[in-house]
Amino acid sequence: MQNTCEKEKCKIWQLLDGNCPNVIESSWLPPPTVGGPPVTVTDCAPRRTMIMIQELSNRLVGVEKSQEDMRNETVWMQVVAEVLGRNSGVDLVAFVEKRRKLSRAADILKVGDGNGR
């Protein structure tokens, strides 16, 4: 992690004689396995916030892509299951729908049992 506060270039820092309200200093110790001296990072809060937003945005794009890939794979599996069902003479779509109805009925019965039945 690098410092994001550039005191020499910052007009607010210069204007307020080093009392910039945006400066945040963070310190931590490296893990014992790594060792070394404490690390201190001086950040400009608005800059660090923008960097973190960009990182989160990039991660969200990755999650969306993987979700779309999984959806596409699911659609492909549904097509394959339907073709296999047709070739074997079994209506897999009807089978899946029947399973869903039975599952819903079981869930309703569980809820009913919790209400004093």
C-alpha positions as CSV (number, residue, x, y, z in Angstrom):
1,M,0.0,0.0,0.0
2,Q,1.4,3.4,-1.0
3,N,0.9,6.8,0.5
4,T,-1.8,8.8,-1.3
5,C,-1.1,12.1,0.4
6,E,1.3,14.3,-1.7
7,K,2.0,17.1,0.7
8,E,4.2,19.1,-1.7
9,K,1.5,19.2,-4.3
10,C,-1.5,19.6,-2.1
11,K,-3.0,23.1,-2.0
12,I,-5.1,22.4,1.1
13,W,-2.0,21.2,3.0
14,Q,-0.1,24.3,2.0
15,L,-3.1,26.7,2.7
16,L,-3.7,25.3,6.2
17,D,0.0,25.0,7.1
18,G,0.0,21.2,7.4
19,N,-3.4,20.9,9.2
20,C,-5.2,19.2,6.3
21,P,-8.5,17.7,7.5
22,N,-8.3,15.0,4.8
23,V,-5.0,13.4,6.0
24,I,-5.4,10.0,7.7
25,E,-2.4,8.1,9.0
26,S,-2.7,4.3,9.5
27,S,-0.1,2.2,11.3
28,W,0.1,-1.6,11.7
29,L,2.6,-4.3,12.5
30,P,3.5,-6.9,9.8
31,P,2.6,-10.5,10.6
32,P,5.1,-12.3,12.9
33,T,6.1,-14.6,10.1
34,V,7.2,-11.7,8.0
35,G,8.6,-9.5,10.7
36,G,10.0,-6.0,10.2
37,P,9.3,-2.5,11.5
38,P,5.8,-1.0,11.9
39,V,4.3,0.3,8.6
40,T,2.8,3.8,8.5
41,V,0.8,5.0,5.5
42,T,-0.3,8.6,5.1
43,D,-3.5,8.9,3.0
44,C,-5.6,11.6,1.6
45,A,-9.1,10.4,2.5
46,P,-10.8,11.5,-0.8
47,R,-8.2,9.8,-2.9
48,R,-8.1,6.6,-0.8
49,T,-11.9,6.5,-1.0
50,M,-11.9,6.7,-4.8
51,I,-9.2,4.0,-5.0
52,M,-11.3,1.7,-2.7
53,I,-14.5,2.4,-4.8
54,Q,-12.6,1.4,-8.0
55,E,-11.4,-1.8,-6.4
56,L,-14.9,-2.7,-5.2
57,S,-16.3,-1.9,-8.6
58,N,-13.8,-4.1,-10.4
59,R,-14.7,-7.0,-8.0
60,L,-18.4,-6.5,-8.6
61,V,-17.8,-6.7,-12.3
62,G,-16.0,-10.0,-11.7
63,V,-18.8,-11.4,-9.6
64,E,-21.4,-10.3,-12.2
65,K,-19.5,-12.1,-14.9
66,S,-19.2,-15.3,-12.9
67,Q,-22.9,-15.2,-12.2
68,E,-23.7,-14.7,-15.9
69,D,-21.4,-17.7,-16.7
70,M,-23.2,-19.9,-14.2
71,R,-26.6,-18.8,-15.5
72,N,-25.5,-19.7,-19.1
73,E,-24.2,-23.1,-17.8
74,T,-27.6,-23.7,-16.1
75,V,-29.5,-22.9,-19.3
76,W,-27.2,-25.3,-21.2
77,M,-27.8,-28.1,-18.7
78,Q,-31.5,-27.6,-18.9
79,V,-31.3,-27.9,-22.7
80,V,-29.2,-31.1,-22.4
81,A,-31.6,-32.6,-19.8
82,E,-34.6,-31.9,-22.0
83,V,-32.9,-33.5,-25.1
84,L,-31.9,-36.5,-23.0
85,G,-35.4,-36.8,-21.6
86,R,-37.0,-36.7,-25.1
87,N,-34.6,-39.4,-26.3
88,S,-35.2,-41.6,-23.3
89,G,-39.0,-41.1,-23.4
90,V,-39.1,-39.4,-20.0
91,D,-40.6,-35.9,-19.7
92,L,-37.9,-34.4,-17.4
93,V,-39.6,-30.9,-17.4
94,A,-42.8,-32.5,-15.9
95,F,-40.6,-34.5,-13.4
96,V,-38.8,-31.3,-12.2
97,E,-42.2,-29.5,-11.9
98,K,-43.6,-32.3,-9.9
99,R,-40.6,-32.3,-7.6
100,R,-40.9,-28.6,-7.1
101,K,-44.6,-29.0,-6.1
102,L,-43.8,-31.8,-3.7
103,S,-41.0,-29.7,-2.2
104,R,-43.4,-26.7,-1.8
105,A,-46.0,-28.9,-0.1
106,A,-43.4,-30.3,2.3
107,D,-42.3,-26.7,3.1
108,I,-45.9,-25.7,3.8
109,L,-46.4,-28.7,6.1
110,K,-43.2,-27.8,8.0
111,V,-44.5,-24.2,8.5
112,G,-47.9,-25.7,9.6
113,D,-46.2,-27.9,12.2
114,G,-44.5,-24.9,13.7
115,N,-47.9,-23.2,14.3
116,G,-49.1,-25.6,16.9
117,R,-50.1,-28.7,14.9
